[in-house]
């Protein structure tokens, strides 16, 4: 768990170094039916999840191909020792 927290912290700082601001806590969709995004989405490229980030396209309006990825398990956001956490997609 400590390593995952460290990776999230580093991702936040790398986001800040790139954008000169920390990621937003929450961004509401621009119209009815759009998805709301949080900080965990915006740091995906900095936790080795750039392809997923590009599929989700949080800065755009298109959701093409994203719906199946909305439930994707991202290992850095789960504690490996948590017996209740879903591991390896099971």
C-alpha positions in Angstrom: 0.0 0.0 0.0 2.8 2.4 0.8 4.3 2.1 -2.6 1.0 2.7 -4.3 0.5 5.9 -2.2 4.0 7.0 -3.1 3.2 6.4 -6.8 0.0 8.4 -6.5 1.9 11.2 -4.8 4.6 11.3 -7.5 1.9 11.3 -10.1 0.2 14.3 -8.5 3.5 16.2 -8.5 4.3 15.2 -12.1 0.8 16.4 -13.1 1.6 19.7 -11.3 5.0 20.0 -13.0 3.3 19.5 -16.4 0.2 21.7 -15.9 1.4 24.1 -13.2 -1.6 23.2 -11.1 -2.7 20.1 -9.2 -5.5 18.1 -10.8 -9.0 19.1 -10.0 -10.8 17.2 -7.3 -13.9 16.9 -9.5 -15.0 18.2 -12.9 -18.7 18.0 -13.8 -19.7 17.0 -17.2 -20.7 19.9 -19.5 -24.2 18.5 -20.4 -26.7 15.9 -19.4 -25.4 12.4 -19.9 -21.7 13.3 -19.8 -19.4 11.8 -17.3 -17.9 13.5 -14.3 -14.2 13.1 -13.8 -12.0 13.3 -10.7 -8.3 13.7 -9.9 -7.7 10.0 -10.2 -8.7 10.2 -13.9 -6.4 13.2 -14.6 -3.3 11.5 -13.2 -3.7 8.3 -15.2 -1.0 9.3 -17.7 1.4 9.7 -14.7 0.6 6.2 -13.3 1.4 4.4 -16.6 -2.2 4.4 -17.8 -1.9 6.9 -20.7 -3.8 4.6 -23.2 -6.7 4.3 -20.7 -6.7 8.1 -20.2 -6.8 8.6 -24.0 -9.7 6.2 -24.4 -11.7 8.0 -21.7 -10.9 11.5 -23.1 -11.8 13.5 -20.0 -11.0 16.8 -21.6 -13.3 16.1 -24.6 -16.9 15.3 -25.1 -16.6 12.0 -26.9 -17.2 8.8 -24.9 -16.7 6.4 -27.8 -15.2 3.2 -26.5 -14.9 4.4 -23.0 -17.9 2.7 -21.2 -16.1 -0.7 -20.8 -13.1 1.1 -19.4 -15.0 2.9 -16.7 -14.9 -0.2 -14.6 -11.3 -1.1 -15.3 -9.3 -2.0 -12.2 -6.2 0.2 -11.8 -3.7 -1.5 -9.6 -2.2 1.6 -8.1 -5.6 2.6 -6.7 -6.0 -0.7 -4.7 -4.0 -2.1 -1.9 -2.4 -5.5 -2.8 -2.9 -6.8 0.7 -6.6 -5.9 0.9 -8.5 -9.2 0.9 -11.7 -7.4 -0.2 -10.1 -5.8 -3.3 -10.6 -7.3 -6.7 -7.3 -8.5 -8.0 -6.4 -9.3 -11.6 -9.9 -8.8 -12.9 -11.4 -11.6 -10.7 
